[in-house]
Amino acid sequence: MFHPRTDPHGVLAQYLGNHVAHCIDNDVMYMAFKEEEYVEKDPSTFKTDEIVEMSFPFVAWRKPRRNIGPEWSCMLVLRTLMFLDGRFTKEAHFAREAYKAEQSSRIGHESPA
């Protein structure tokens, strides 16, 4: 099963069945670096424009093909998403709030054309 914070509405879990499996190899660790140590982080708290570090191992497997010989497939699998820096998100938030405040203060103070 998926961690409740990873799949709170069961969207991913609905695909589990005869053709899809979720096991320890599919787990992603969501972490943050705080005060010189790594701590678990709620995956829903990651925001756009934050600086993260991601780790991806290569996974390869052989697919037997009749009359052709073996075929190999290779893909990247996300293992870790590490939050490193949220200052850009904070700066963008403060800039948006300042812009909204400036725009709302202009309403009603414009001279007629």
C-alpha positions in Angstrom: 0.0 0.0 0.0 1.0 3.6 -0.4 1.7 5.9 2.5 -1.4 7.9 3.3 0.5 11.2 2.7 1.7 10.0 -0.7 -1.8 8.9 -1.9 -4.3 10.6 0.4 -7.3 10.1 -2.0 -6.4 6.5 -3.2 -5.7 7.6 -6.8 -2.5 5.5 -7.1 -3.9 2.6 -5.1 -6.7 2.0 -7.6 -4.1 0.8 -10.1 -2.9 -2.0 -7.9 -3.9 -5.4 -8.9 -2.9 -8.2 -11.2 -0.7 -6.1 -13.5 0.7 -3.6 -11.1 2.6 -4.1 -7.9 3.8 -1.6 -5.2 6.6 -2.9 -3.1 9.6 -1.5 -1.1 11.4 -0.9 -4.4 8.7 1.6 -5.3 8.9 3.7 -2.1 10.2 7.2 -2.3 11.7 8.9 0.7 10.6 12.5 1.2 13.2 14.3 3.4 14.4 17.7 4.5 17.8 18.9 5.8 17.2 20.8 9.1 19.8 21.7 11.7 22.5 19.4 10.4 20.3 16.3 10.1 17.9 14.7 7.7 14.3 14.5 8.8 11.2 13.0 7.1 9.0 15.6 5.3 5.3 15.4 4.3 5.3 15.0 0.5 2.3 17.4 0.2 4.4 20.3 1.6 6.7 20.5 -1.3 6.1 23.6 -3.4 7.0 24.9 -6.8 10.3 26.8 -7.0 11.9 25.1 -3.9 15.3 23.7 -4.3 15.4 20.0 -4.0 17.9 17.2 -4.5 16.6 14.0 -6.2 18.2 10.6 -6.4 17.4 8.2 -9.3 19.0 4.8 -9.6 18.9 3.1 -13.0 16.9 -0.1 -13.1 17.4 -2.5 -16.0 15.6 -5.7 -16.8 15.6 -8.3 -19.5 12.5 -9.0 -21.5 12.6 -12.3 -23.4 11.3 -12.0 -27.0 10.5 -15.1 -29.1 12.4 -15.5 -32.3 14.2 -12.1 -31.7 16.3 -12.7 -28.7 16.4 -10.8 -25.4 15.5 -7.2 -25.3 16.6 -4.9 -22.4 14.7 -2.0 -20.9 16.2 0.6 -18.6 14.5 3.4 -16.7 15.1 5.9 -13.9 13.2 5.3 -10.6 12.8 8.2 -8.1 14.1 7.1 -4.7 14.6 10.3 -2.8 13.2 13.9 -2.9 15.2 16.0 -0.5 14.1 19.6 0.4 17.1 21.8 0.5 16.0 25.5 0.3 12.6 27.2 0.4 13.8 30.8 0.2 12.7 31.3 -3.4 9.2 30.2 -2.5 9.1 32.6 0.5 10.5 35.5 -1.6 7.9 34.8 -4.4 5.1 34.7 -1.8 6.2 38.0 -0.3 6.5 39.6 -3.7 3.0 38.4 -4.7 1.5 39.8 -1.5 3.3 43.1 -1.9 2.0 43.3 -5.5 -1.5 42.5 -4.5 -1.4 45.2 -1.7 -0.1 47.7 -4.2 -2.8 46.9 -6.7 -5.6 47.1 -4.1 -4.3 50.4 -2.8 -4.4 51.9 -6.4 -8.1 51.0 -6.8 -10.2 54.0 -6.1 -7.1 56.4 -6.2 -6.8 56.6 -10.0 -7.5 59.9 -11.6 -10.3 59.9 -14.2 -9.2 59.9 -17.8 
